[in-house]
């Protein structure tokens, strides 16, 4: 979970995190020759079952990305540059717009002579970036997953490097770019945000859907109208709904510039993700790193476990299938076991498993609906692949919940079902 992207106000309200010792572990269909079978210890953010040679460049690669992150991280708290002010505003407005350039200029100065290389990270396919650093295909493919996860994009898609950058920004428990599990489950995030708001005097109303935003005579927001007709007046309205829901459903469109609405209509929130939540009665045991006899979680159980990621061509092929409207025959799978770090999430000896899978198209070919048959067929395929890496997994399953892109859209109000709204690179 991207807890690292939360600002300190939410972090000071009792929000607990469980951070694994390493962030990623690439599963294999068999033990690597010459390896002991367990996750290799070390300070790296990735545990590998690979020969040491491909890993020599990894610390330098991490340092390269860390410098870019340090330069860009302040931009997260800065207002975007107002490009319209440069062409449409008065002289005074244009002069004020210069202030918006200051954080951007500081970022450029921090990157110095390496700015062209860093610009390439933001605009090039991630495969081109990784080819500059590594030769090992399993290593490149595992790193490439962070450049496409949640995005309808291939590792060969220009701009996929930006998605990877999103996954290494922020800080958690003093570790740059670290990700972790929410103590007690995902509800802890909402509770922490609510506590932070209440501590600053906010009043919270739940189960009160908003019908529309109230606008004043000059188009300024003045509050909201709830579906029950109640008006809540305010000088400022913040919306956590998607851009499509906020501006195309809640705000009267006649109050918005035509160019803005056209741009928003073209804004792609495509999602290739099907999330499968699984309850199991024992810890998965992987061929590459079998379980210990006492059944306790090993270091790799606490990581994000990457399956079907031995080759970037596998990821590209899975993307191509979804682009044709068909779920991937060999889907990219990121398997997490939150209960390996937080035993309160499951009964003793049991575990919860999160399968973040792609690629699955929002609309199936031939107009087929994402009905129960299609959902179960895809989930069975995913389970078959997990079984290939961890024999006995299917027999351990006691329940599952399948969330396809349309289901994510319906349940969470995310048009297109994206897990990372608006992060899709351009085609």
Rosetta blueprint (number, residue, H / E / L):
1 X L
2 X L
3 X H
4 X H
5 X H
6 X L
7 X L
8 X H
9 X H
10 X H
11 X H
12 X L
13 X L
14 X L
15 X L
16 X L
17 X E
18 X E
19 X L
20 X L
21 X L
22 X L
23 X L
24 X E
25 X E
26 X E
27 X L
28 X L
29 X L
30 X L
31 X L
32 X L
33 X L
34 X L
35 X L
36 X L
37 X L
38 X L
39 X L
40 X L
41 X L
42 X L
43 X L
44 X L
45 X L
46 X E
47 X E
48 X L
49 X L
50 X L
51 X L
52 X L
53 X H
54 X H
55 X H
56 X L
57 X L
58 X H
59 X H
60 X H
61 X H
62 X H
63 X H
64 X H
65 X H
66 X H
67 X H
68 X H
69 X H
70 X H
71 X H
72 X H
73 X H
74 X H
75 X H
76 X H
77 X H
78 X L
79 X L
80 X L
81 X L
82 X L
83 X H
84 X H
85 X H
86 X H
87 X H
88 X H
89 X L
90 X L
91 X H
92 X H
93 X H
94 X H
95 X H
96 X H
97 X H
98 X H
99 X H
100 X H
101 X H
102 X H
103 X H
104 X H
105 X H
106 X H
107 X H
108 X H
109 X H
110 X H
111 X H
112 X H
113 X H
114 X H
115 X H
116 X H
117 X H
118 X H
119 X H
120 X H
121 X H
122 X H
123 X H
124 X L
125 X L
126 X H
127 X H
128 X H
129 X H
130 X H
131 X H
132 X H
133 X H
134 X L
135 X L
136 X L
137 X H
138 X H
139 X H
140 X H
141 X H
142 X H
143 X H
144 X H
145 X H
146 X H
147 X H
148 X H
149 X L
150 X L
151 X L
152 X L
153 X L
154 X L
155 X L
156 X L
157 X L
158 X L
159 X L
160 X H
161 X H
162 X H
163 X H
164 X H
165 X H
166 X H
167 X L
168 X L
169 X L
170 X L
171 X E
172 X E
173 X L
174 X L
175 X E
176 X E
177 X L
178 X L
179 X L
180 X L
181 X E
182 X E
183 X L
184 X L
185 X L
186 X L
187 X H
188 X H
189 X H
190 X H
191 X H
192 X H
193 X H
194 X H
195 X H
196 X H
197 X H
198 X H
199 X H
200 X L
201 X L
202 X L
203 X L
204 X L
205 X L
206 X L
207 X L
208 X L
209 X L
210 X E
211 X E
212 X E
213 X E
214 X E
215 X E
216 X L
217 X L
218 X L
219 X L
220 X L
221 X E
222 X E
223 X E
224 X E
225 X E
226 X E
227 X L
228 X L
229 X L
230 X L
231 X E
232 X E
233 X E
234 X L
235 X L
236 X L
237 X L
238 X L
239 X L
240 X L
241 X L
242 X L
243 X H
244 X H
245 X H
246 X H
247 X H
248 X H
249 X H
250 X H
251 X L
252 X L
253 X H
254 X H
255 X H
256 X L
257 X L
258 X H
259 X H
260 X H
261 X H
262 X H
263 X H
264 X H
265 X H
266 X L
267 X L
268 X L
269 X L
270 X L
271 X L
272 X L
273 X L
274 X E
275 X E
276 X E
277 X E
278 X E
279 X E
280 X E
281 X L
282 X L
283 X L
284 X L
285 X L
286 X E
287 X L
288 X L
289 X E
290 X L
291 X L
292 X L
293 X L
294 X L
295 X L
296 X L
297 X L
298 X L
299 X H
300 X H
301 X H
302 X H
303 X L
304 X E
305 X E
306 X E
307 X E
308 X L
309 X L
310 X L
311 X L
312 X H
313 X H
314 X H
315 X H
316 X H
317 X H
318 X H
319 X H
320 X H
321 X H
322 X H
323 X H
324 X L
325 X L
326 X L
327 X L
328 X L
329 X L
330 X L
331 X L
332 X E
333 X E
334 X E
335 X E
336 X E
337 X L
338 X H
339 X H
340 X H
341 X L
342 X L
343 X H
344 X H
345 X H
346 X L
347 X L
348 X L
349 X L
350 X L
351 X E
352 X E
353 X E
354 X E
355 X E
356 X E
357 X E
358 X E
359 X L
360 X L
361 X L
362 X L
363 X L
364 X L
365 X H
366 X H
367 X H
368 X L
369 X L
370 X L
371 X L
372 X H
373 X H
374 X H
375 X H
376 X H
377 X H
378 X H
379 X H
380 X H
381 X H
382 X H
383 X H
384 X H
385 X H
386 X H
387 X H
388 X H
389 X H
390 X L
391 X L
392 X L
393 X H
394 X H
395 X H
396 X H
397 X E
398 X E
399 X E
400 X E
401 X E
402 X E
403 X E
404 X L
405 X H
406 X H
407 X H
408 X H
409 X H
410 X H
411 X H
412 X H
413 X L
414 X L
415 X L
416 X L
417 X L
418 X L
419 X L
420 X L
421 X L
422 X L
423 X L
424 X L
425 X L
426 X L
427 X L
